């Protein structure tokens, strides 16, 4: 189902685009506080597999999530330095590692298709839809949902991480 051609459908949305494994993804620019080169993280014992560790951001210790691992993509093979997007969840910053940040795009809402029902699973709540831009398709994410969603599992907050993780004691 495509958006209709009404004045509201002609609205624009600004998306920060980034790539993971040669696929272009986009998130609403309002969900991202800043972008920088990833300089490393200190591993934390017993953290979920997608948590790279913690890093110091101007005196504040923040958790760092590897989005590649979070969405089930295998490790990157090249040695290119990844980028980190700093998002804010419940007033707590979180670093999200991506392969490369590409650019900020202004997209017409009429060029955004919602995700087809056949592609949705319990873990795909964070996928908003697919945007058409030139010849590219951009998978649009609600990065806050992707970072915090463990649909169908018992949830608990790990103090300091402020993200939802699967309860290990089922």
Order of alpha helices (4+ residues) and beta strands (2+ residues): beta-beta-beta-beta-beta-alpha-beta-beta-beta-beta-beta-beta-alpha-beta-beta
